Amino acid sequence: MTGKGSFDSDPDGEPAKAAAYVRFSSLGFQVVITFVVLALGGSWLDGKIGTSPWGTLGGVGLGLVAMVKIMLREGTDRRPSGSKQASDFEKDDSGEAFK
């Protein structure tokens, strides 16, 4: 039994909503994997050179910077400059563009 709001695939569903789910889930994976790799890299560096805890802290710091950069990149409008097409945020309820 499929009700409204269920996660079952619906061939007549909204493709834009599905695309948004995929986009945001991939964003989450990017953020988590980047952070974990940099933190573990800093920990590995601590073990190799014996600079504990500075390598781990440096990796965590770089991970935080990378996370912010990924989030800012995702939040910016990816429309090419000079494009005449209005984005969804620049349209009113009737679908007409406004300035």
FENQUI-V777213 format. One record per residue. N is the residue number from 1. RES is the residue in one small letter. SS is DSSP state (H for helix, E for strand, C for the rest). PHI is phi in whole degrees, -180 to 180 (999 if undefined). OMEGA is omega as a letter, one per 20 degrees, with the letter a starting at -180 (NA if undefined). Layout:
N;RES;SS;PHI;OMEGA + N;RES;SS;PHI;OMEGA
This chain:
1;m;C;999;a + 2;t;C;-111;r + 3;g;C;-110;r + 4;k;C;-65;r + 5;g;C;90;r + 6;s;C;-80;a + 7;f;C;-97;r + 8;d;C;-67;a + 9;s;C;-73;a + 10;d;C;-124;a + 11;p;C;-62;r + 12;d;C;-97;a + 13;g;C;-71;a + 14;e;C;-85;a + 15;p;H;-67;r + 16;a;H;-66;r + 17;k;H;-67;r + 18;a;H;-64;r + 19;a;H;-65;r + 20;a;H;-66;r + 21;y;H;-61;r + 22;v;H;-65;a + 23;r;H;-61;a + 24;f;H;-74;r + 25;s;H;-70;r + 26;s;H;-68;r + 27;l;H;-63;r + 28;g;H;-62;r + 29;f;H;-63;r + 30;q;H;-59;a + 31;v;H;-65;a + 32;v;H;-66;a + 33;i;H;-65;r + 34;t;H;-61;a + 35;f;H;-63;a + 36;v;H;-65;a + 37;v;H;-62;a + 38;l;H;-69;r + 39;a;H;-66;r + 40;l;H;-68;r + 41;g;H;-64;r + 42;g;H;-66;r + 43;s;H;-65;r + 44;w;H;-62;r + 45;l;H;-64;r + 46;d;H;-59;a + 47;g;H;-68;a + 48;k;H;-75;a + 49;i;H;-105;r + 50;g;C;77;a + 51;t;C;-104;a + 52;s;C;-56;j + 53;p;C;-99;a + 54;w;H;-68;r + 55;g;H;-66;r + 56;t;H;-65;r + 57;l;H;-65;r + 58;g;H;-65;r + 59;g;H;-64;r + 60;v;H;-65;r + 61;g;H;-63;r + 62;l;H;-64;r + 63;g;H;-63;r + 64;l;H;-65;r + 65;v;H;-63;r + 66;a;H;-64;r + 67;m;H;-62;r + 68;v;H;-64;a + 69;k;H;-63;r + 70;i;H;-63;a + 71;m;H;-65;r + 72;l;H;-67;r + 73;r;H;-63;a + 74;e;H;-71;a + 75;g;H;-81;a + 76;t;C;-81;r + 77;d;C;-74;a + 78;r;C;-93;r + 79;r;C;-69;r + 80;p;C;-65;r + 81;s;C;-66;a + 82;g;C;89;r + 83;s;C;-74;a + 84;k;C;-91;a + 85;q;C;-79;a + 86;a;C;-80;r + 87;s;C;-77;r + 88;d;H;-61;a + 89;f;H;-77;a + 90;e;H;-100;r + 91;k;E;-109;r + 92;d;C;-88;a + 93;d;C;-63;a + 94;s;C;-81;r + 95;g;C;93;r + 96;e;C;-87;a + 97;a;E;-75;r + 98;f;C;-136;a + 99;k;C;-106;NA
